[in-house]
Every structure is written in structure tokens, then in C-alpha cells.
Amino acid sequence: MWYAPTAVIYHKLKATGGAVTGSYYDGRNFLYLIWKNYPSSLLRQNWRLIARAQLRITQEALQNWRGEAARARLRGQLAGLWGVFKMWPKRKEIQALRRLDDKSLESRLTPPPNNPPL
């Protein structure tokens, strides 16, 4: 893998329009990303921020329960929570290959938004 600071990534799927499939995968894959890639020490340090952001998303989805995309987001979050077991072997592999120390990695992270999109 190469670090390319000027690289641009195009996603094939995104839920910005409230798409059902995208909402599900956004809910699930964010948690998969945490389970696989977030270092344990930073997770211990930032778990409250992460949980608070997820609870905000859950609350907004519950407020919009009638919307199909909101229900899909909730299903995705549940799948992501359950996915901790599925991601554990991958986490071990990824964490073993880590090259950045916690301080360097943390300097590149941004805080969660105040109102994350549904």
C-alpha cells in the first residue's frame, strides 16, 4: 500500500440521498471499520465519542422510523455490532501490520461531526 496525499477516491455507493442499501451499509461498515482498524489504545481513549456519535445516528433514525432508509440504517448498525465477532480475526491481521504509532495516527483523525448524516 502506498500513501498518496493527492489521491482521490470515488465511492460507488453512498447514502447521501437516503438510499436504503447505502444507509444499511453505512451503518454496518462504520462499525466494521472501527472493529478492524481502530487501535485498542485509541479505542479505550475515544470510545465515549464513538458511542455518542453512534447513539446520535440511532436517535435520528428512530425519529425517522417511517423512512425506509432510517430503518435500514438501524439494521446496519445492528449488523455492525454483531460483526465484532466476524471482524476479530481480520483485526488481528491488520493490527499486526500497523506502521503508525498512536500519536501519528491520532493526529490524522478528525473528530466526529456534531450532526452525522443519516
C-alpha positions as a LaTeX table, in Angstrom:
\begin{tabular}{lrrr}
\hline
Residue & $x$ (\AA) & $y$ (\AA) & $z$ (\AA) \\
\hline
Met1 & 0.00 & 0.00 & 0.00 \\
Trp2 & 1.24 & 3.48 & $-0.83$ \\
Tyr3 & 0.33 & 6.76 & 0.83 \\
Ala4 & $-0.73$ & 9.21 & $-1.88$ \\
Pro5 & $-1.84$ & 12.52 & $-0.31$ \\
Thr6 & $-3.27$ & 13.84 & $-3.58$ \\
Ala7 & $-5.25$ & 10.68 & $-4.37$ \\
Val8 & $-8.99$ & 10.94 & $-4.97$ \\
Ile9 & $-11.34$ & 8.08 & $-4.13$ \\
Tyr10 & $-14.70$ & 7.65 & $-5.82$ \\
His11 & $-17.29$ & 5.57 & $-3.98$ \\
Lys12 & $-19.74$ & 3.51 & $-6.00$ \\
Leu13 & $-22.37$ & 3.66 & $-3.28$ \\
Lys14 & $-23.29$ & 6.37 & $-0.78$ \\
Ala15 & $-26.43$ & 7.07 & 1.20 \\
Thr16 & $-26.44$ & 10.84 & 0.92 \\
Gly17 & $-29.73$ & 10.69 & $-0.95$ \\
Gly18 & $-31.30$ & 8.47 & 1.69 \\
Ala19 & $-30.88$ & 5.31 & $-0.38$ \\
Val20 & $-31.92$ & 2.18 & 1.52 \\
Thr21 & $-28.98$ & $-0.02$ & 0.54 \\
Gly22 & $-26.44$ & 2.72 & 1.17 \\
Ser23 & $-27.93$ & 3.52 & 4.57 \\
Tyr24 & $-27.62$ & $-0.11$ & 5.64 \\
Tyr25 & $-24.01$ & $-0.37$ & 4.52 \\
Asp26 & $-23.08$ & 2.99 & 6.09 \\
Gly27 & $-24.46$ & 1.78 & 9.42 \\
Arg28 & $-22.71$ & $-1.57$ & 9.23 \\
Asn29 & $-19.42$ & $-0.62$ & 7.64 \\
Phe30 & $-18.62$ & 2.23 & 10.01 \\
Leu31 & $-18.67$ & $-0.24$ & 12.89 \\
Tyr32 & $-16.72$ & $-2.81$ & 10.86 \\
Leu33 & $-14.09$ & $-0.13$ & 10.26 \\
Ile34 & $-13.83$ & 0.52 & 14.00 \\
Trp35 & $-13.65$ & $-3.18$ & 14.89 \\
Lys36 & $-10.93$ & $-3.88$ & 12.33 \\
Asn37 & $-8.77$ & $-0.79$ & 12.21 \\
Tyr38 & $-9.03$ & 1.36 & 15.31 \\
Pro39 & $-6.10$ & 0.69 & 17.68 \\
Ser40 & $-7.10$ & $-0.64$ & 21.10 \\
Ser41 & $-5.42$ & 2.19 & 22.98 \\
Leu42 & $-7.25$ & 4.85 & 20.94 \\
Leu43 & $-10.50$ & 2.92 & 21.23 \\
Arg44 & $-10.15$ & 2.93 & 25.04 \\
Gln45 & $-9.43$ & 6.65 & 24.89 \\
Asn46 & $-12.21$ & 7.62 & 22.45 \\
Trp47 & $-14.96$ & 5.04 & 22.97 \\
Arg48 & $-17.28$ & 7.62 & 24.51 \\
Leu49 & $-17.05$ & 9.89 & 21.44 \\
Ile50 & $-17.61$ & 6.95 & 19.11 \\
Ala51 & $-20.56$ & 5.66 & 21.14 \\
Arg52 & $-22.07$ & 9.14 & 21.38 \\
Ala53 & $-21.85$ & 9.60 & 17.60 \\
Gln54 & $-23.46$ & 6.20 & 17.01 \\
Leu55 & $-26.22$ & 6.95 & 19.52 \\
Arg56 & $-26.94$ & 10.24 & 17.74 \\
Ile57 & $-27.31$ & 8.37 & 14.47 \\
Thr58 & $-29.55$ & 5.79 & 16.15 \\
Gln59 & $-31.70$ & 8.50 & 17.71 \\
Glu60 & $-32.13$ & 10.29 & 14.39 \\
Ala61 & $-33.03$ & 7.02 & 12.67 \\
Leu62 & $-35.60$ & 6.25 & 15.37 \\
Gln63 & $-37.10$ & 9.72 & 14.95 \\
Asn64 & $-37.46$ & 8.98 & 11.23 \\
Trp65 & $-38.68$ & 5.44 & 11.74 \\
Arg66 & $-41.22$ & 5.65 & 8.94 \\
Gly67 & $-38.47$ & 6.16 & 6.41 \\
Glu68 & $-37.14$ & 3.00 & 4.82 \\
Ala69 & $-33.58$ & 4.37 & 4.81 \\
Ala70 & $-33.75$ & 5.09 & 8.56 \\
Arg71 & $-34.82$ & 1.53 & 9.29 \\
Ala72 & $-32.05$ & 0.25 & 7.01 \\
Arg73 & $-29.51$ & 2.33 & 8.94 \\
Leu74 & $-30.67$ & 0.75 & 12.20 \\
Arg75 & $-30.42$ & $-2.74$ & 10.69 \\
Gly76 & $-26.93$ & $-1.84$ & 9.51 \\
Gln77 & $-25.91$ & $-0.68$ & 12.97 \\
Leu78 & $-27.17$ & $-3.95$ & 14.48 \\
Ala79 & $-25.26$ & $-5.93$ & 11.87 \\
Gly80 & $-22.17$ & $-3.85$ & 12.62 \\
Leu81 & $-22.47$ & $-4.54$ & 16.35 \\
Trp82 & $-22.81$ & $-8.25$ & 15.70 \\
Gly83 & $-19.91$ & $-8.05$ & 13.25 \\
Val84 & $-17.37$ & $-7.61$ & 16.05 \\
Phe85 & $-17.05$ & $-11.42$ & 16.06 \\
Lys86 & $-16.61$ & $-11.58$ & 12.29 \\
Met87 & $-14.02$ & $-8.77$ & 12.29 \\
Trp88 & $-11.87$ & $-10.09$ & 15.15 \\
Pro89 & $-9.58$ & $-12.31$ & 13.01 \\
Lys90 & $-9.18$ & $-9.52$ & 10.45 \\
Arg91 & $-8.43$ & $-7.07$ & 13.27 \\
Lys92 & $-5.54$ & $-9.23$ & 14.48 \\
Glu93 & $-4.05$ & $-9.29$ & 10.97 \\
Ile94 & $-4.45$ & $-5.55$ & 10.40 \\
Gln95 & $-3.14$ & $-4.51$ & 13.80 \\
Ala96 & $-0.10$ & $-6.76$ & 13.37 \\
Leu97 & 0.79 & $-4.87$ & 10.18 \\
Arg98 & 0.38 & $-1.38$ & 11.66 \\
Arg99 & 3.18 & 1.06 & 10.92 \\
Leu100 & 1.98 & 4.29 & 12.52 \\
Asp101 & 2.23 & 4.85 & 16.24 \\
Asp102 & $-0.90$ & 6.03 & 18.09 \\
Lys103 & 0.20 & 9.66 & 18.25 \\
Ser104 & 0.84 & 9.89 & 14.50 \\
Leu105 & $-2.43$ & 8.17 & 13.69 \\
Glu106 & $-4.42$ & 10.31 & 16.10 \\
Ser107 & $-3.02$ & 13.49 & 14.54 \\
Arg108 & $-4.56$ & 12.40 & 11.21 \\
Leu109 & $-8.02$ & 11.64 & 12.58 \\
Thr110 & $-10.84$ & 14.15 & 12.68 \\
Pro111 & $-13.47$ & 14.31 & 15.41 \\
Pro112 & $-16.96$ & 13.00 & 14.59 \\
Pro113 & $-19.36$ & 15.62 & 13.26 \\
Asn114 & $-21.90$ & 17.17 & 15.63 \\
Asn115 & $-24.78$ & 16.00 & 13.47 \\
Pro116 & $-23.66$ & 12.94 & 11.49 \\
Pro117 & $-25.80$ & 12.31 & 8.39 \\
Leu118 & $-28.32$ & 9.52 & 8.46 \\
\hline
\end{tabular}
